Amino acid sequence: MQEISLTASLQLAALDSGQISAAELLEQTIARAEELGPILNPIALKLYGRARQAAEEADRKLAAGNGGRLCGLPITIKDSQFLAGYPCANGSQLLSDFIPIETCRAIELLEQQGAVIFAKTTCPEFSLTGVTHSEMYGLTSNPWNPERTCGGSSGGAAVAVASGIGAFSLGGDGGGSIRIPAGFCGIVGFKPSFGAVPREPCFPSWQSIVSYGPMTRSVADARLFFDIIGENFQGNTNPRLNKHGIIFSEDLGFAPVNSDVRAAFRSALERMRQAGFQLIEDNPGLTSSVETWAITACYDAAENARGSAYNIDYLGEVAKGFIDFGEQFSADDFEQAQHQRQVIREHYDQMFARHDARILITPTLGCEAFPHGTIHPHKIDDTHIQLPWLDWASFLYDANLTGMPACTIPMGLGDEGLPLSLQILGPVGSDYEVLRIAQEIEKLLAWDNSIVTPSGGTLEQTA
């Protein structure tokens, strides 16, 4: 048995039983990273020496029977996240010399439970875009097909988990940045309620929309890690499974959705009906929130760039364009967007209230992962139109704008053999209800959550 092919929960069981040592599991994982690194490029910073010391300490604790819940488990964190004493470039040449003196609280919580951090994963410059490509780290590729995007901004994290370079990575999501790459790479991504997972200390931008959360190969693993990092969560941690009053929408009334995504979504709903779920079709009655999100995110990014000590003229083209876009908005525009965020939240609250419901299910993305370097030709009803990435991620922004929890799980393969994904959302504070439903749907869909190995542009799945 290759332990790297297992979920985090099974890896921990193997460690606890003595089937494998922490040092051995780490070396397997490092070997995997070195094998696939040249093909997929998910690693921004190797922390192998630090990790080997941590694995030795974990083995001592395991032998003494006093390790934490994650004792000896190799994991990765995102390049944008603070780890004291180690570079935190956030994908930017401008920050290549930045070394934080503090560690993000969520990472402290992981290490307190014995997790072994062996690498930081790639992200686009300042984590600003939905694909993972930067002048600093180059292109990160999808393990299902290296010619396709892995999504972003937590792209390296999703690639690492999907391909067996650790069974967990800590992602960050300010506009779908956990859920986009999780959806494109066929793994689980959970964006908790805003503030449930401590993000600080951190970079100052996007303070009102970013949540840190787990990226894993199973919902059970996502819950395990949320149990540990959800230090600020307020709500019921052990809700009953409630199959009644589950709302669904296959396009929210406005989102572009390809025909294969619609078919997979409808198939998933039918399995749920057969399993006793009572489904209600509805939506919050909104138009796309892209504009509200874009003003919030881009104005904030531009404000923070202006106030920094760095010369933003040396930003890469994509990040510079994002900030330049934000420069066109005024403080009044930003305030109006913040008012609209409250309107959006009220619409969701009203939707849940009129059905006495707590769960909404949608597709995660309207398409499969598309080729590198393209604006995806989004196919709708056999007509090809050009859409920017803000449109193909239409399902995602409301969770960031409202603070709602959202969990992404695989729901099958599209016409081109790449993963499709389903999203489960709930009101703020319903995190464990969302995870409970997600785990039940995951069981019904019977997705194979073993690792993916790229092989000459095709794939192999390793049991």
N, C-alpha and C positions, 0 to 999 in steps of 0.2 A: 504493500500500500504506500502510495506517495502522499504524505501528510499535506503537502502543498495543494493537493487537489481537493481538500476537504474544506467545509465551512469553518468559520472561527470556532464555533461551539464544539465541533468534532476535533479540531486541532487541540483545543484546551483539554478535552477528555483524554486525548492521546498523551498529552503532557502530564496530566494528573495521574494517569495510570502507570506512567513510566515506560510507555510504549516507545516514546522518543524523548530525548532530552531537549531542553530549550536551545542549547548550543547546536545540536544536530538540525533541529527545525530551522534555525536561523541560517545555517550554512546551505540547506536545501533552498531556502527562499532567496538568498543572495545569488546562488548559482542560477536560479531561474531569472533573476533580474539581469545578470550578466549575459545570459543566453539571449533574452528577448530585447534587451536594451537597444542594440543596434537596429532592430527591426521596428520597434514600436515607440521608443524614446519616451517612456513615462517618468524617468527619474531626473529630477533637477539637481539634487544634492545627495551624495552617498554619505551615510553616517555609520559605516560598517564597523569602524574601530569602537566607537561609542556603544554600538549595539552588541558587539561581542562581549564587552565588559558587563553590560546589562544582562545578557543571556547567562553568563557565568554566575552572576548574583542570583538570577532566577532559579537556576539549577540548585543552588545551595538552599534557597527557600523551599523549593519543591521537595527536596530531600528531607527537610526539617518539618514539612507539613504546615508551613505558615506563609505560603504565598497568597497574593491577592487574587481576585476573580479573573484577571487576565495574565497571570504569572507565566512569563516565558513566551507570550504570543507575539510574533513579529508583525509590526504594523507600519504604515506610512502616514505622514501628515502632508498638508499642502504647502507649497513654496511660499504662500502668502501668510502663513501662520507663524507666530513668534515662538522660537525655541532659544532660550538664553544662551549666548555664546556662539551661535551658529548663524551663518549668513541667511538673510531673508530678503531675497531680491524681488520677490513677487513678479517674476518674469521680466524684469526691466534692467537694462544696462545701467540706468540711472541709480539703481539701488544695489549694484553689485558689491559695494563695500559696506552695506548696512548690516550691522550685527546687533540684534536686540539684547538688552541686558536683563529682560524679564521673559518669562515663559507664559504663554496663553493659559488661562485657568483650565480650559477644557483639556489641554494636553497634560497639565499637572495631574488632573484627575485620572487620566489614562495611565500615566506612569506610576501613580500611587498604587494602582491595582496590578502593577507588574508588567504592563505592556512594554515591548522592546521596539523602540523606534529605530528603524534601520535606513530610512531615506525620506527625503522630501520630494513630492511629486510636481510635475510640470503644470504650468498654467499660462495663459496668455498674459501680456504685459498689463500689470495692475489688475489682473483678473477681470478685464472689462468686456470680454466678448464670449460668444457662445461656441467658439472653436478654440483649439489649443495649438497656437502657433505664435512664436515670438522670435525677435531678432536674437534674443539671449539664448534660448534653448532649441530653436528650430521647431520642427513639426512633430507632433505626437499623433500616432495613427491608431485606428480602430483594430483591435485584435481579430475581429471577425473578417475584416478585409482591410489590409494596411493601405489600400488606395483610397479609403474613405475616412471622413472625419470621425473622431471619437467624441465630438462635442466639447463643451467647456462651460464654465472656466475650470471646473475640477476634472479636467480631462485626463491628466496623468493618474489621478486617483482612481478613476473608473477603469482605466486600462490596466493598472496594477492589479486591482481586485479581480477583474474578469479573466486575466491571464495567469493568475496564481502567484503574483509577486506580492504576497501577503493577502490575507482574507478580509482585511479591514483597512479603510483609509478614512481619515477625517476630512470631510469636504466642507465647502462654504457655499452658500446659496443666497445671492442677492437679486437674481432674476432668472432662476432656473439652473444655477450653476452646479448643483448636485444632480438635479433631475434630468437635465439634458444629457450629460454624458452617461449617467446610469441607464437612461432609456436607450441610447444608441449602442451601448456596450452590453446590454442584456444582464444587468445586475440590479440590486435593490438600492434605492437612494431615498433617504428620509430627511426632509427639511422640517425640523421641529417648530412648534410655536415660537414666535419671535421672543427672544430673551430667555427661553427655557434652558438653553445651553450657554454658559458664560463665554463670551467672545474675547473680552479684554484680557490683557493688553493686546492691542492690535493697531493696524493702520486706521486713521481717523475717518476715511470716507465710507459712505453708505451705512452709517451707524444705525439708521432706522429701518433698514430692509434686509440686512444680511443675517442669516442664521447658520451656525455650524451644525453639522449633523453627520451621521454614519453612512458610509457606502460599503455594502457587504454583498455576500452571495446568497443570503436568505433573510427573510423578515425576522426570524428568531434572533439572528445575529444583530440586526438593527436594534431590536428591543434590548438585547443585552448591553449594547454600548450606550443606548440612550439612558438605561438605568444608571449608568456610571457617570455620564457627562451631563445629564439633565438636572444639574444641581439646583437650578432656579425654577424648575417646573412646579406649577400650581394646578392641581386637578386630581382626578381619580386615577390612581396607578393600576387598578385591577378591575376594570369594567367588565360587565357581562357581555358575551357575544350577542349582539342584537341584530337579527337578520330582517327586521321589520323597518319599513320606511326608509329604504336606501334609494337616494335620488341618483339618477344618471343623466348624462347629456353627452352625445357623441360629437358635438361641435360648439356647445355653449351659445348657439345661435349666430355665431360669427366666425369661428375658427376654420381656416383651410384644413381639410382632412383628405388624404388620399384614399382611394377605394379599398386598398388592402388593409389600411388601418381601420376603416369602418367595418370591414368584414370580420377582422380579428376581434374588435371590440364587441360586436354583436354576438359573436360566438362565445366570448367570455360571459356576457350577460345571460345567454341561454343556459350555460352551465350553472350560473348562480341561481337562476329560476328553478332549475331541476333540483338544486340542493336546498330549496326552501326559502331563498331570499325573496322578499317582497320588494319589487323595484318600481319606482315612480319616475317617469320622465319629466324633467323640468330643468330650468336654469335660472340664474338670478335676474334675468331680464336686462342685462347690460350690453353695451357695445364693447368692442375691444378696449382693454386698458393699456395698450401699448403707449399711447401718448402720455398718459399720466405717469406710467413707469419711466418712460424715457426722460421726461422733464425732471422727475425726482432723481433719477440715477445720474444723468449727464450734468445737470446743474450742480449737484453735490460734488461730482468728480472734478468739475471745472473750478469750483470754489476752493476745494482742497489743493488742487494743483497750483492755483494762484498764490495760496498761502504757504506753499512749501519752499524749501531752500534750494530746490532743484531747478535747473534750466529746462523747462518743458519743451523747448525747441529741439532738444535731443531725444525726445520720445520717438518710438517707432511710429510708422505711418498709421496703423490702426488705432492705437491708443491716442495719438494726437488728433485723429479725426473724431474720436469719441468726445474728447475734451473740447475741441473746437465746436462741435455740435451743441454742447452744453453752454457755450459762451453766448449763444443767441438768445437765451432765456433770461428774463429779469427776476428779481426777487419776488415781484408780484405773481409772475408765472408760477414760480415754485410754490408760493403760498396757496394759489388756486389749486395746484396739483395735490397739495396736502389736504385741502378741503375735499377734493374729489375722492381721495383715499377713504375718507370717512363715509362718503356716499356709497362707495363700492362695498364697504364692510356692512353697511346697513342693508343693502340689497341681499347679501348672502345671509345675514341674520333673518331677514324676512322670508327668504326661501326655505331655510331650515325650519322656521317657526310654522309656516303654513302647512307643513307635512309632519310636524312633530318629529323631525328627523335630525340626525347628527352626522350623516355621511353623504358625500357627493362623489360620484365616480365618473371620470372622463378618460379619454386617451391622454397620454403624457405629451406626445408630439404628433404632428399630423403626417409624418413621413419617416422613412428609414434614413439612416446615416447617408449623407451624400458625398460625392467625390471632393477631395481636397481642392481648395482654390477656386471654388465655383459659388455663385449664388444659385442655390438649389432650384432647378426647374420643377416646381411643385405641381404634381399631376392631380387634377381634380376633374372627375367625370370625363376622362380622356382628353382634356384640354390642358396644354402646357402654358403656364404663365410664370413670369419671373417674380419671385418674392424675396425680400431681404430676410435675414435670420430673425428679425423681430416678429415677423408674421408666422414663421413655422414654429415658433415657441409660444403661440398665443395663449395656450392653456395655462401657462406657468406664472404670469405676472401677478395675478390676483392674490395668490398665497403670500407673496412678498409684500404687496401693498397693504394687505389686511393683517398680516401676522399669523395667518392660519397654518396649521401643520399640513404637510402633504407627503405622501409616500408613493414612490414609483416602483412598480414591479413589472417584470417581463410578462407579455401575454401571447407570445408566439413570434413567428417569422413572417416578414413581408415578402412581396413578390420577388425581390432580389436576394432573398436568403439572409437578411439582416434582422436583428431584433426589433420588435415592436413593444410598446410599453403602455401600461395602464396606470392612472393616477387616482389615489384615494385621498380626499380632503375632508376636513371637518372644522368646526368652529375653533377659535383660539382656546387652548386648554384641553382639546379632545385627543391629544397625541396618542394615548394608549388605546382609545377606541379606534382610531385610524389604524394603528399597528395591528390590533386584534382582527379587524376586518381584512386588512391586507394579508395577514397570515392565513386566514381562511380561504381567501381567493387564490393565493399562491398555491395552496394545497389542491384546490379544484383544477387549476390550470396545469399542474404537474410539470412545471418548467424544469429542465435539467440544469441545475445550478453548479455543475462542475466547471472546471476551468477551460478556457478557450486557447488553443495554440495556433498561431498563424503558420501557414505552410504554403509558400509560393502563391500568395494571393487568395488561397482558399482557407479552410479551417479544419481543425480536428478538435473534437471534444474529448477530454480525458476524464474517464470515470474514476 
